[in-house]
Amino acid sequence: MSEAEFLSSITQTQTIREVGAFCRSKLARGFVKKSRENMILALELYNRPSIENRLDGFVIMSITAWEQLLKAALIEREGESVIFRPMRPGKPREKEWDFDN
């Protein structure tokens, strides 16, 4: 094995993918990306000692992140209609459910 072949076999640049790249649905990719951002924010809140209610913020943001990840998984498995109510003429798209309902 040459040095170039060795370096190409150990590099990760060929396998790096954007978060949610495995998703077929654009909406699911968006949910996965937002989920990641919210979990990072939850960890940043938890690790900031100057915030008095940091545990409360961590819990809220981590639940939001898990909800978004769950919605992405449901969309991938069953389609977008599983999280939205059917469209009504002249009305905006409505969510079917949320954890805070």
N, C-alpha and C positions, 0 to 999 in steps of 0.2 A: 504494500500500500504506500503510495506516495504521500508526501507531506500535504499537498493540496487536497487529496482525497480524504486524508485523516481530518484535516481542519473542516472540510465541508460536512463530514459525518458527525462531528461533535458540536457544530454551531446550532444555535436555536433560532436563528433568523428565518429559517425556512418554515418553522413550525409555530412561530408567534402569530397569534390571531387576536383580533379585537374581541373584547368582552361581548359575549352574545353572538359571536360569529356562527355558531352552530345552529342558530334559530332560522327557520324558514320565513317566519313572519317579521315584517318590519316593526310592527307593534310590539311583538315579543322581544325583539332586540332592544327596543327602546326601554321596555320594562327592566330588562337585565342590566342595561347600562345605568339606569336610575337607581336600581337596587344596589349596585356596587357603590355608587356615589353616596347613597344614604348610609350604607354600612360604614364606609370610611369616615363620614361625618359623625356617626355614632361613636366610633372609636376615638376620634379626635376630641369629642366632647368629654368622654370618659377620662381621657388622659390629661385633661386640663384642670389642674387643681384649684385654679382661681374661681371656677364656677361653682356656686353653692348647690344648685340643683342638677349637677352633672349626671347623676344616676337616672333621674327622671328623663332627662333629654336623651340619654343613651337608650333607655327602654323604648321610648316613643320612636326614635329614629330606626332602631333595629327591628321593631315590629313592622314599621313601614317598609323597610328593605325586604323583609321576609314575605310580606304581602305582595310586593311587586314581583318578587321571584316566583311566588306561587302562581300569580296571574300569567306570567310568561310561560310557565310549564303547562298551565291549563290551555292557553292559546295554542301552544305547539301540539298538544295532544288532541284537543277537541275543536279548535277553531276560535275565531274572534267572537262569535256569537255567544259563547259560553259566559263571557263577562259583561256583555251589553244586552240591554232590553232591545226588542225589535224596534226598528226605526218607524216613527209615525210621521206622516207628511207634515211638513212645516215645523217640526220639533227637532231640537238638537239630540244627538246620540246620548242615551242615558246609561249609566253604569247599572249593572244587575245587582251587584253586592259589593260591600266593603267590610272590613273588620269593625269600623266605627259605626255601622248601622244599628 
